[in-house]
Amino acid sequence: MSTPAKPTKADRKAQAREDRLAREREEAAAAARKRRLGILGGVLALAAVVVVVAIIISGGSSSSTGVAKKQPGESVPGQKDVASMLAGIPQTDRTLGDPKAPVTVVEFADLQCPVCKDFSNTYFPPIVRDFVKTGKVKVEFRNLTFIDDNVGGTGSLQAAHVAAAAGMQNKLWNFVELFYKNQGEEGSGYITDAFMKNIAGGVAGLSWSQVLAHRDDAAVTQQLGEANTAFSRYGGTGTPTFLLGTSAANLKKFGGSYTDLSKAITAELQKAGVAA
């Protein structure tokens, strides 16, 4: 019996891109179905309000490239919205939210990933508002270099090191969310020290000099390696991927569309005996 040929790097890149495109198509189809149901239900006025609120939550109007426009008083586009969304929420290293929250959500993401950006802008703010700020859920970030490894280009690794170093100052989530607001085209080479210094400058209390001093620490390298190991162990195939559960011992990979993530969180809260 012949042994199947091992996939080449080109094969892995092609498969990774196809997986990502499939997820984008899934989200687009889900959104289209939701719009059709809204029309059939005669709730066009409510839908319009929801759209306006979503735009406000996700960082205001955007340019044709999808990058947030700078608001008055901002040094970096989107910094006011990010600061407002995360205000008052405890952060420790990679964790956002009350460390004693009854439900844990783990996000595997790549800062270059456009689907991760879409999740950040559209689906994440309501989760923060309804579950994280209320102390019911904590979210842990696991930084991957998926684009570099599977699609091609550079930048994911550099950004991951800087985000981890920002986590040492308990500012990882501010940096990550503001990065997404200003994300460029994947693999285009836009991720430079100058770009990331500018993002860091929009995060109150984050020292860029301390980021530079610690981004290559052994602890950072170990953290990124552990993220990749866990991603493989749970059968991750693309970014973003989520795990959730009532404890670290019973985390399971979330298999639905992003629109259903809030429902899955609510189900986990019910298991923990907590009202959503």
Secondary structure, DSSP 8 states (H G I E B T S, - for coil): --------HHHHHHHHHHHHHHHHHHHHHHHHHHHHHHHHTT-HHHHHHHHHHHHHHTTS-B-TTS-B---TT-SSTTHHHHHHHHTT--EETTEES-TT-SEEEEEEE-TT-HHHHHHHHHTHHHHIIIIITTTSEEEEEEE--HIIIII--S-HHHHHHHHHHHHTTT-HHHHHHHHHHT---TTSS---HHHHHHHHHTSTT--HHHHHHHTT-HHHHHHHHHHHHHHHHTT--SSSEEEEESSGGG-EE--S-GGGHHHHHHHHHHHTT---
